[in-house]
Amino acid sequence: MKNMELNIEVKILPISTLKPHEEINFEVVRELAIIIKKEGIFRRAIAIDKENYIILDGHHRVKALEILGCRFIPCLLLDYFSPLIVVSSWNNNISLSKELIIEAGIKGKLLPPKTSKHMINLRGKLSHLSELEPEVNIPLKDLF
C-alpha cells in the first residue's frame, strides 16, 4: 500500500483572500469575538483548501476576527483533494462532495451553517479536521 501523506503548511493570510462555503450563526460569532478580545490571543489556525482558499473549518473564527477589525488570520493550508480528507454532513439527509464545497465557496452560494463535516484519516482512524489545526497563540494585535 502506498504511504499517503498530507502536505500541510501554516501561513498568516489576509482574511480578504478567504472564501467561505457555509453561512454562519451570528450569535456564535458575537460570543467568539468577545472571548477572543478578552483573551487578546488567537489560539488555533483555521483549515483552508490551499488551491482556492476555501474555508474548511473555522468560519465563525474568521468572522469574529473580522468584527474585531483584524485583517490577517493564521491558516492551515491543506490539499483538500487528498484521499485522507473526507467530507460528509452533520445532517444525514444531505449528500456532500468536495466539488460541491469548492463550488459553494467559489460561487458564493453558501450552504447553511454547520452543514459540512470534514474528517481526516489519521492512522486509520477518522478524526475531525480540527485535530490538525495547530495552536498558534498569536497576540490579537499582530493580526491587524
N, C-alpha and C positions, 0 to 999 in steps of 0.2 A: 504494500500500500504506500502510495506517495505521501511524504510528510507535508502536511498542509500548514503553512504559517500565515499569520495575519500581519501584513505590513502596516504598521501604525506609526504615527508621529504626533506630537503635540506642538501646536503653534498658537500664538496670540494673533487673532484676526479681527479686522473691523466688523462690527455687528452688521453694518450695512451690506456686507457681502453674503450674508447667510440667507437661506431661503427656508421658511417653514413649510411643513407639509400637513400640519394639523392646526386647527383653531386652538385657542387657549381659554382657560377659565380665569376671568379677571380677578375673582376673589382670591384664588390661589396665588396669582401674580402679586397682588397687593400685599398679601401676608409674607410672601418670599422677599419682596422688596424691603419690607420693614425689618425682617430678620437680617438680611444682608447689610443693610445700612447700619443697624445696631452693632453688628459684629465687626463691620469695617473690613471684612475679608470675603473674597470669593473662593469657595472651598474646592469645588470639583470642576474639571473641564467638561464641556458638553461633547457629545458624539455627533460628528457630521460625516457625510459622504465626501471623500476627498476630490472627486471629479466635479461635482455640481454644487458643493457646499450646501446640500440639503441637510437640515437639522434632523437627526435620527432620534436623539434623546436630549432633552433639555430645553424644550420650547418655553416653559414657564420661567426658567432661569434667565434665558435670553431677554425676554420681555421685562423681567424685573430689573435687569441691568439697564435696559433702555430707559425705563421710567426714572431710574436714578441718574440718568444723564451720561452713563458710560458709553464710550464709542468702541471699546475693544472687549474681547472675551477669549479666554483660553479654550481651544478646541482640540479634541482628539480626532484626527483625520483617519478615516477608515476606508479600506477598499470594500465598498458596500456589496459588490457582486462576488465577494469571496464566498465559497460554499460554507464557510464556518459561520456566517451570519445568516440567520433565519428570521423572516418576518411572519407574524401571524396577527390576529386581532384579539383584543380583550373581550370583544363581543363575538361569540361563536357563530352568529348569523351572518357575519361579514367575511368575505374572502378577500385577502390582500395579496399583492405581489410586490416585489421590489420595483418593478417597472411602474406600477400604479403609484407608489410612494414618490418616485422620481418625477413622474408626470405631474402629480399634485403640487410638488414644490416648484417645478419649472413654470407651470401654467398659472400658479396661484389659486387653483381650485382646491381649497383646503378641506381636509377631512375633519369630522367632528373631533373635539378634544378626546384624548386618550383612546383613539381608535387602534393605532398600531402598537404592537408589542414586538420589540426587536430582541432577539436572543442570540447568544454566541455559544458555539460548541467549544467548551474548554475541557480538554482531556476526556472527551466522550460524554460530558455532562452539559446539558443546556442550562445556561445562566442568563439572567437579564443583562443586556448590553451595558448597563450602568456599572456592572462589575469591572469593566475595563477602564472606566473613567478615572484617571488618576487624581489624587488630591494635589491641588496646586497652591492653595492657601495664599493667593495673591492679594495684597492690600488693594482695597477698592480704589484708592487714589491713583494707582498705577494703571487703571483701566479707562481713565478719562481722556 
